[in-house]
C-alpha cells in the first residue's frame, strides 16, 4: 500500500464501541466439526494462548538457534473437536524449512492484538491466520497505526482466485473460503428454496441460527439477509432491480425479515458449535452452517440424507479467510515463507480437507470426490471491505437491539 493510501485509510477509521447480546445457551457436550472450521467467537478474556510455550518466558530465537515463527489463529484451526489443519501444517512446515512453528490462540482472537496495539504493548506473534473482511474493517476502525504489513513477496499469490481477494490494502492473502448456507436433515423435513419460504408456517421452529454478535457464521448469515433485503429503503438484487420484501413491501428490510423469523420461532444460539450440537441432537431439522458439511459427514460414514445443503435463492454467503504479517513481526521474512507454503497446491488441498473448506487457489490437490461433496452456490454473495466499513457494527448492533427487545 502507498503512503497516501495508508494515510487515507487511517483518516477514515473511527473507533467504534460494540454492545454484546448473548442469546440462549446451546446443547452441552462436544460436537464433531462439520462445515468450515473457521468459527470464531466474539470478545473474551485475552491471553496469548501459545500452545507450545515452554514456560520460561524467553524467546527461542538467537543467531545460532533455529528461528521460531509464531503464528496466531483461532482455536479450531489447530484444535477442533474433529479435524483441523494445525498439527499437520506445523509438522509439514518444520520438515520443509529450518524453523520451528509455534501456534498462538488468544481467547479473543485478533481482538487480542488490537487491544495490545491500542495500549502500546508489543505484538507477540509474527502473522495471523484466519482474518475475514469484517476483521480488517474493525482493525482499521479501531487503530490509527497499521497492525498488519503489506503482503510483499509471497509465492503463489497469483493463483489466488480473484473473487476471494478481499483486502484493498494488499495485506491479507486468502488461503481458503467457505459458503454459509443451510444444512438440513431431509429424513425429517425438506428445506425451503427461498428466504421467504423460511417464514412459512410449516417451518415454524425449524431453524437454528447463531448470534451474529458472537459468531462469524451467524454474522455471515445476517449479512446475507442484509444483502437480500437491504438495511432500510429498497434493496437491490445486484442487477439494479428492486427486491420486494417478504410481505410485498419494497421498504421491507433485514430487521423486518428477522422480526418475521422470530415470529416463526427461529432459535438463535451463541456460537456455531452450540447451534450445530443442538441440530445434531435433533432439536430442529435445519441449521445455519457450511456447504462443505457433507465432506465431514462422508469422513465419518454418516448418512448424507441427514446432511443436505440448501442455497436459499440459489445463493450462499462467501466467507474467505486470509493471513497477514504483523507490522512489528520479529520474523517477517519467515512469515512470508509460511504464507507461500500455505499456497502450495498440496498444502492447499490439505487445508481444504482438514478445515472442511474450499481452497483459495486454482490447482489445489484434492480427492476426486471432493467436488461432489463440497457444494458451491450458483450465486455467491459477499460484502466488500468498503461496503462493510462504517456499517457492519451498526448492522449487528441494530439486530442486537431488536432481538433483545423482541
GUVO-579633 format. One record per residue (C-alpha): residue in three letters; x, y, z. Coordinates in steps of 0.001 Angstrom, whole numbers, padded with zeros to 6 digits. Layout:
BEGIN
- ALA, X, Y, Z;
...
REM end
This chain:
BEGIN
- UNK, 000000, 000000, 000000;
- UNK, 001276, 003506, -000733;
- UNK, 001810, 006086, 001986;
- UNK, -001143, 008109, 000688;
- UNK, -003430, 005043, 000749;
- UNK, -002352, 004207, 004274;
- UNK, -002953, 007736, 005480;
- UNK, -006332, 007899, 003756;
- UNK, -007390, 004678, 005498;
- UNK, -006248, 005998, 008868;
- UNK, -008204, 009209, 008435;
- UNK, -011319, 007241, 007534;
- UNK, -011042, 004968, 010537;
- UNK, -013243, 005786, 013514;
- UNK, -013203, 003921, 016833;
- UNK, -016464, 002141, 017496;
- UNK, -017961, 000528, 020569;
- UNK, -019943, -002690, 020233;
- UNK, -022553, -003850, 022682;
- UNK, -022939, -007554, 023087;
- UNK, -026149, -009544, 023483;
- UNK, -025905, -013263, 024026;
- UNK, -028866, -015499, 023419;
- UNK, -029731, -018872, 024848;
- UNK, -027029, -021372, 025725;
- UNK, -026514, -024297, 023401;
- UNK, -026562, -028019, 023858;
- UNK, -023878, -029313, 026203;
- UNK, -021202, -031709, 025040;
- UNK, -018680, -031853, 022255;
- UNK, -019823, -031984, 018664;
- UNK, -017953, -033209, 015635;
- UNK, -016990, -030332, 013386;
- UNK, -018858, -030252, 010090;
- UNK, -018541, -027413, 007664;
- UNK, -015839, -024781, 007815;
- UNK, -013688, -024826, 010948;
- UNK, -013462, -021065, 010816;
- UNK, -015945, -020377, 013563;
- UNK, -014736, -017529, 015688;
- UNK, -016481, -016067, 018680;
- UNK, -016738, -012538, 019945;
- UNK, -014706, -010687, 022549;
- UNK, -013471, -012728, 025507;
- UNK, -010788, -012624, 028125;
- UNK, -007486, -012250, 026329;
- UNK, -004396, -014370, 026795;
- UNK, -001555, -015097, 024462;
- UNK, -002653, -018713, 024176;
- UNK, 000668, -020020, 022865;
- UNK, 000146, -023764, 022829;
- UNK, 003840, -024627, 022710;
- UNK, 005117, -022180, 025307;
- UNK, 007988, -023720, 027268;
- UNK, 007036, -021673, 030299;
- UNK, 010336, -019846, 030777;
- UNK, 009123, -016624, 029200;
- UNK, 012187, -016477, 026975;
- UNK, 012163, -016476, 023199;
- UNK, 013696, -019355, 021289;
- UNK, 015425, -017148, 018743;
- UNK, 019105, -016341, 018508;
- UNK, 021800, -016025, 015891;
- UNK, 022904, -019650, 016296;
- UNK, 019492, -021157, 017009;
- UNK, 016655, -022367, 014819;
- UNK, 014269, -019431, 014311;
- UNK, 010782, -019685, 015765;
- UNK, 007774, -018481, 013804;
- UNK, 004786, -017575, 015977;
- UNK, 001524, -017927, 014084;
- UNK, -001666, -016652, 015715;
- UNK, -005037, -018121, 014779;
- UNK, -008405, -019211, 016171;
- UNK, -008582, -022333, 018343;
- UNK, -010495, -024576, 015920;
- UNK, -007775, -024148, 013305;
- UNK, -005422, -026211, 015455;
- UNK, -007676, -027971, 017962;
- UNK, -011137, -028632, 016574;
- UNK, -013309, -031393, 018088;
- UNK, -012820, -033436, 014913;
- UNK, -010398, -032428, 012153;
- UNK, -008205, -029327, 011879;
- UNK, -005132, -028439, 009812;
- UNK, -002883, -027016, 012537;
- UNK, -000937, -030100, 013602;
- UNK, -000337, -031225, 010009;
- UNK, 000788, -027726, 008964;
- UNK, 003261, -027487, 011840;
- UNK, 004843, -030859, 011094;
- UNK, 004958, -030254, 007349;
- UNK, 006360, -026719, 007599;
- UNK, 009070, -027766, 010032;
- UNK, 010015, -030665, 007728;
- UNK, 010486, -028304, 004778;
- UNK, 012069, -025289, 006491;
- UNK, 014825, -024833, 009037;
- UNK, 012430, -023297, 011530;
- UNK, 010069, -024083, 014382;
- UNK, 006400, -023151, 014238;
- UNK, 004611, -022091, 017403;
- UNK, 000833, -021596, 017393;
- UNK, -000832, -018868, 019459;
- UNK, -004588, -018954, 020137;
- UNK, -005647, -015977, 022269;
- UNK, -009170, -016237, 023639;
- UNK, -010491, -013198, 021809;
- UNK, -008525, -013907, 018657;
- UNK, -007486, -010921, 016528;
- UNK, -009104, -008540, 019033;
- UNK, -006357, -009533, 021480;
- UNK, -003778, -007976, 019163;
- UNK, -005934, -004917, 018538;
- UNK, -006114, -004358, 022294;
- UNK, -002347, -004793, 022679;
- UNK, -001632, -002380, 019863;
- UNK, -004107, 000180, 021233;
- UNK, -002427, 000046, 024660;
- UNK, 001072, 000318, 023230;
- UNK, 002027, -003250, 024127;
- UNK, 004140, -005357, 021807;
- UNK, 002682, -007846, 019330;
- UNK, 003873, -011289, 020398;
- UNK, 003270, -013042, 017070;
- UNK, 004582, -012854, 013510;
- UNK, 001415, -013331, 011490;
- UNK, -002283, -014024, 011870;
- UNK, -004107, -016825, 010055;
- UNK, -007907, -016583, 009808;
- UNK, -008691, -012931, 009049;
- UNK, -012029, -012039, 007480;
- UNK, -013148, -008868, 005761;
- UNK, -015027, -007823, 008891;
- UNK, -011887, -008353, 010985;
- UNK, -009875, -005994, 008820;
- UNK, -012616, -003369, 008892;
- UNK, -012676, -003446, 012700;
- UNK, -008874, -003369, 012942;
- UNK, -008695, -000296, 010740;
- UNK, -011545, 001481, 012514;
- UNK, -010036, 000976, 015949;
- UNK, -006329, 001626, 015349;
- UNK, -004545, 004671, 013956;
- UNK, -001364, 002750, 013131;
- UNK, -001069, -000303, 010934;
- UNK, -001434, -003637, 012713;
- UNK, -000519, -005582, 009571;
- UNK, 002134, -005028, 006911;
- UNK, 001770, -005313, 003143;
- UNK, 001915, -008905, 001966;
- UNK, 005014, -008274, -000138;
- UNK, 006719, -011173, -001908;
- UNK, 004563, -014269, -001425;
- UNK, 004890, -017098, -003926;
- UNK, 001561, -018415, -005167;
- UNK, -000409, -015191, -004691;
- UNK, -001161, -015036, -008399;
- UNK, -003009, -018350, -008120;
- UNK, -005484, -016982, -005546;
- UNK, -008930, -016711, -007108;
- UNK, -009745, -013118, -007966;
- UNK, -013139, -013132, -006271;
- UNK, -011611, -014063, -002906;
- UNK, -009193, -011123, -002658;
- UNK, -010902, -009013, -000025;
- UNK, -008223, -006605, 001263;
- UNK, -007966, -003387, -000803;
- UNK, -004734, -002505, 001019;
- UNK, -002929, -005694, -000007;
- UNK, -002176, -007063, 003452;
- UNK, -004307, -010210, 003807;
- UNK, -003734, -013106, 001404;
- UNK, -006659, -015580, 001211;
- UNK, -005908, -019228, 001962;
- UNK, -009398, -020787, 001964;
- UNK, -013069, -019929, 001833;
- UNK, -016415, -021265, 002989;
- UNK, -020020, -020657, 001946;
- UNK, -022597, -020158, 004702;
- UNK, -025805, -021972, 003808;
- UNK, -028475, -024141, 005369;
- UNK, -027779, -027736, 006357;
- UNK, -030851, -029895, 006901;
- UNK, -031954, -033418, 007699;
- UNK, -034018, -034465, 004698;
- UNK, -035254, -037563, 006531;
- UNK, -037367, -035341, 008788;
- UNK, -038100, -032214, 006706;
- UNK, -037479, -030505, 003377;
- UNK, -035794, -027112, 003496;
- UNK, -037452, -024215, 001634;
- UNK, -035985, -022876, -001596;
- UNK, -036036, -019205, -000592;
- UNK, -035592, -016834, 002322;
- UNK, -039316, -016116, 002188;
- UNK, -040008, -019835, 002447;
- UNK, -038381, -019911, 005887;
- UNK, -041321, -017830, 007105;
- UNK, -043940, -020413, 006127;
- UNK, -045941, -021970, 008938;
- UNK, -044619, -025445, 008084;
- UNK, -041102, -024264, 009057;
- UNK, -042060, -022759, 012407;
- UNK, -039327, -023596, 014910;
- UNK, -037374, -025478, 012247;
- UNK, -034270, -023269, 012006;
- UNK, -031320, -022885, 014394;
- UNK, -029032, -019903, 013698;
- UNK, -026165, -018183, 015538;
- UNK, -025800, -014835, 017256;
- UNK, -024094, -012510, 014729;
- UNK, -022547, -010535, 017569;
- UNK, -020717, -013614, 018844;
- UNK, -020311, -015901, 015836;
- UNK, -018690, -015415, 012428;
- UNK, -021150, -017928, 010942;
- UNK, -024107, -016044, 012401;
- UNK, -022679, -012746, 011184;
- UNK, -022306, -014110, 007653;
- UNK, -025948, -015240, 007657;
- UNK, -027027, -011820, 008948;
- UNK, -025024, -010142, 006174;
- UNK, -026709, -012395, 003644;
- UNK, -030128, -011233, 004846;
- UNK, -028919, -007614, 004557;
- UNK, -027738, -008292, 001015;
- UNK, -031133, -009789, 000237;
- UNK, -033452, -007301, 001944;
- UNK, -031327, -004195, 002467;
- UNK, -030745, -002141, 005608;
- UNK, -033569, 000325, 005019;
- UNK, -035181, 001509, 001808;
- UNK, -035186, -000552, -001354;
- UNK, -032702, -003400, -001672;
- UNK, -031157, -004438, -004972;
- UNK, -030729, -007900, -006425;
- UNK, -027317, -006954, -007822;
- UNK, -028677, -006188, -011301;
- UNK, -030350, -002929, -010366;
- UNK, -033771, -004495, -009903;
- UNK, -035636, -003787, -006674;
- UNK, -036290, -006701, -004337;
- UNK, -039620, -006646, -002597;
- UNK, -039702, -007860, 000979;
- UNK, -041455, -010980, 002124;
- UNK, -044626, -009009, 002716;
- UNK, -044563, -007367, -000734;
- UNK, -043393, -004002, 000641;
- UNK, -040281, -002654, -001167;
- UNK, -039285, -000858, 002061;
- UNK, -039122, -004140, 003930;
- UNK, -035562, -004570, 005260;
- UNK, -033412, -007133, 007073;
- UNK, -034727, -006139, 010520;
- UNK, -038282, -006715, 009308;
- UNK, -037202, -010093, 007991;
- UNK, -035643, -011035, 011323;
- UNK, -038813, -009942, 013113;
- UNK, -040698, -012383, 010913;
- UNK, -038131, -015099, 011604;
- UNK, -038599, -014526, 015327;
- UNK, -042355, -014736, 014878;
- UNK, -041731, -018086, 013178;
- UNK, -039735, -019257, 016216;
- UNK, -036203, -019178, 014846;
- UNK, -033791, -020285, 017565;
- UNK, -030579, -018242, 017916;
- UNK, -027698, -019714, 019915;
- UNK, -024370, -018176, 020823;
- UNK, -021945, -019997, 018538;
- UNK, -021685, -022368, 015613;
- UNK, -020667, -025167, 017983;
- UNK, -023782, -024609, 020093;
- UNK, -026077, -024447, 017078;
- UNK, -024626, -027475, 015314;
- UNK, -024719, -029516, 018517;
- UNK, -028395, -028710, 019020;
- UNK, -029145, -029594, 015407;
- UNK, -027167, -032829, 015670;
- UNK, -029288, -033794, 018674;
- UNK, -032406, -033405, 016564;
- UNK, -033679, -030223, 018211;
- UNK, -034557, -028768, 014785;
- UNK, -034249, -030024, 011196;
- UNK, -032279, -027028, 009831;
- UNK, -029158, -025174, 010935;
- UNK, -027083, -022322, 009534;
- UNK, -023748, -023912, 008665;
- UNK, -021473, -024505, 005657;
- UNK, -021926, -026026, 002229;
- UNK, -018984, -028370, 002862;
- UNK, -020966, -030222, 005535;
- UNK, -021070, -033451, 003529;
- UNK, -017264, -033600, 003404;
- UNK, -017088, -034288, 007114;
- UNK, -020241, -036397, 007117;
- UNK, -018650, -038633, 004489;
- UNK, -015422, -038901, 006535;
- UNK, -017499, -040195, 009437;
- UNK, -019617, -042531, 007282;
- UNK, -022741, -040621, 008243;
- UNK, -026000, -040723, 006284;
- UNK, -025712, -037936, 003707;
- UNK, -029511, -037700, 003545;
- UNK, -029244, -036187, 007023;
- UNK, -026666, -033677, 005784;
- UNK, -028300, -031965, 002843;
- UNK, -027365, -028456, 001653;
- UNK, -029800, -025695, 000738;
- UNK, -028780, -022498, -001018;
- UNK, -031600, -020050, -000348;
- UNK, -032485, -018234, -003565;
- UNK, -029567, -020207, -005101;
- UNK, -027170, -018103, -003015;
- UNK, -024732, -018512, -000121;
- UNK, -022565, -016007, 001704;
- UNK, -018868, -016352, 000804;
- UNK, -016569, -016074, 003815;
- UNK, -012918, -016113, 002641;
- UNK, -010148, -016315, 005240;
- UNK, -006811, -014594, 004897;
- UNK, -003389, -014432, 006524;
- UNK, -001292, -011333, 007142;
- UNK, 002099, -010452, 008622;
- UNK, 002079, -008243, 011703;
- UNK, 003754, -004906, 011080;
- UNK, 006046, -005465, 014083;
- UNK, 006832, -009127, 013360;
- UNK, 010168, -010436, 014642;
- UNK, 010375, -012859, 011695;
- UNK, 008710, -011091, 008736;
- UNK, 010678, -012939, 006054;
- UNK, 009948, -016327, 007615;
- UNK, 006297, -015306, 007955;
- UNK, 006132, -014669, 004210;
- UNK, 007759, -018037, 003562;
- UNK, 004994, -019602, 005630;
- UNK, 002380, -017744, 003581;
- UNK, 003974, -019079, 000392;
- UNK, 003943, -022571, 001918;
- UNK, 000220, -022215, 002681;
- UNK, -000478, -021574, -001013;
- UNK, 001369, -024614, -002391;
- UNK, -001047, -026967, -004226;
- UNK, -000621, -029933, -001870;
- UNK, -000915, -027725, 001203;
- UNK, -003997, -026013, -000193;
- UNK, -005585, -029429, -000621;
- UNK, -004753, -030449, 002932;
- UNK, -006090, -027173, 004381;
- UNK, -009344, -027565, 002461;
- UNK, -009885, -031119, 003681;
- UNK, -008749, -030567, 007263;
- UNK, -010524, -027213, 007649;
- UNK, -013532, -028605, 005731;
- UNK, -013489, -025668, 003335;
- UNK, -012657, -024699, -000241;
- UNK, -009100, -023897, -001336;
- UNK, -008266, -020294, -002204;
- UNK, -006226, -021185, -005274;
- UNK, -006749, -022990, -008529;
- UNK, -004808, -026220, -008821;
- UNK, -005155, -027451, -005223;
- UNK, -004632, -031201, -004852;
- UNK, -007947, -032691, -003703;
- UNK, -009591, -036135, -003747;
- UNK, -011601, -036874, -006881;
- UNK, -014914, -036893, -004973;
- UNK, -014304, -033629, -003094;
- UNK, -016171, -031523, -005652;
- UNK, -019208, -033796, -005318;
- UNK, -019334, -033391, -001549;
- UNK, -018305, -029733, -001203;
- UNK, -021047, -027758, -002896;
- UNK, -020652, -024262, -004337;
- UNK, -023612, -021906, -004896;
- UNK, -024571, -020671, -008330;
- UNK, -024614, -017124, -006967;
- UNK, -022104, -016388, -004161;
- UNK, -022850, -013253, -002136;
- UNK, -020438, -011149, -000107;
- UNK, -019816, -007572, 001017;
- UNK, -016593, -005777, 000153;
- UNK, -014312, -004003, 002616;
- UNK, -015654, -000615, 001511;
- UNK, -019271, -001753, 001866;
- UNK, -018663, -003021, 005392;
- UNK, -016609, -000056, 006602;
- UNK, -018707, 002078, 008922;
- UNK, -021667, -000305, 008574;
- UNK, -021054, -003785, 009942;
- UNK, -021028, -002805, 013639;
- UNK, -024152, -000681, 013188;
- UNK, -025951, -003562, 011461;
- UNK, -025068, -006016, 014221;
- UNK, -025977, -003540, 016979;
- UNK, -029355, -002845, 015374;
- UNK, -030006, -006597, 015188;
- UNK, -028997, -006993, 018861;
- UNK, -031322, -004189, 019981;
- UNK, -034240, -005619, 018056;
- UNK, -033657, -009239, 019019;
- UNK, -033308, -008318, 022677;
- UNK, -036402, -006113, 022537;
- UNK, -038500, -008836, 020975;
REM end
